[in-house]
Amino acid sequence: MLIENRIINILTENLGISTKKNSNPESFKWDSLKHITLMSVIEEEFDILLEPEEISEMLNYKDIVRVVKLKLSHTDQL
């Protein structure tokens, strides 16, 4: 499954959003408590460790995809 699809699944499952109602992941919103939960689920799903600076950057779908792809590309180089 593509990284983007996995992230959409994480967001919809954890935010209780139906993809049929809201097909634009850029419009998904969440509060700070849900943000911590999402970051934890993302770390587990992709087997990565996010730095506090990265977590604070991941405020929307596009930013999450960017940071996860960057982390995975660095992981592959190790």
C-alpha positions as CSV (number, residue, x, y, z in Angstrom):
1,M,0.0,0.0,0.0
2,L,1.2,3.5,-0.9
3,I,2.5,5.7,1.9
4,E,-0.2,8.3,1.1
5,N,-3.0,5.7,1.4
6,R,-1.6,4.4,4.7
7,I,-1.6,7.9,6.1
8,I,-5.1,8.5,4.9
9,N,-6.2,5.3,6.6
10,I,-4.5,6.4,9.9
11,L,-6.1,9.8,9.7
12,T,-9.6,8.6,8.9
13,E,-9.6,5.8,11.5
14,N,-8.2,7.9,14.3
15,L,-10.3,11.0,13.5
16,G,-13.5,9.1,12.8
17,I,-13.8,10.6,9.3
18,S,-15.6,8.8,6.5
19,T,-13.6,9.0,3.3
20,K,-16.8,9.0,1.4
21,K,-18.0,12.2,3.1
22,N,-14.7,13.9,2.9
23,S,-12.4,12.7,0.2
24,N,-9.9,15.6,0.5
25,P,-7.3,14.7,3.2
26,E,-6.0,18.3,3.2
27,S,-9.2,19.4,4.9
28,F,-8.8,17.0,7.9
29,K,-8.4,18.9,11.2
30,W,-7.5,17.7,14.7
31,D,-6.7,19.1,18.1
32,S,-3.4,18.8,20.0
33,L,-4.3,15.7,22.0
34,K,-5.3,13.9,18.8
35,H,-2.1,15.1,17.2
36,I,0.0,13.2,19.8
37,T,-2.1,10.1,19.2
38,L,-1.7,10.4,15.4
39,M,2.0,10.8,15.7
40,S,2.3,7.7,17.9
41,V,0.2,5.6,15.4
42,I,2.3,6.9,12.5
43,E,5.6,6.0,14.3
44,E,4.2,2.5,14.9
45,E,2.8,2.0,11.4
46,F,6.0,3.1,9.6
47,D,8.5,1.9,12.3
48,I,10.1,5.3,12.6
49,L,11.0,7.6,15.5
50,L,9.8,11.2,15.0
51,E,11.8,14.1,16.5
52,P,9.9,16.8,18.4
53,E,10.7,19.3,15.6
54,E,9.2,16.9,13.0
55,I,6.1,16.3,15.1
56,S,5.5,20.1,15.4
57,E,5.9,20.4,11.5
58,M,3.3,17.7,10.8
59,L,0.1,19.9,11.0
60,N,-1.7,18.6,7.9
61,Y,-1.8,15.7,5.5
62,K,0.7,17.1,3.1
63,D,3.2,17.8,5.8
64,I,2.8,14.3,7.3
65,V,3.4,12.6,3.9
66,R,6.5,14.8,3.4
67,V,8.1,14.1,6.8
68,V,7.3,10.3,6.7
69,K,8.8,10.0,3.2
70,L,11.9,11.9,4.3
71,K,12.2,9.7,7.4
72,L,11.8,6.5,5.4
73,S,14.3,7.6,2.8
74,H,16.9,8.2,5.6
75,T,16.1,4.9,7.1
76,D,16.7,3.1,3.8
77,Q,20.2,4.7,3.6
78,L,21.3,3.3,7.0
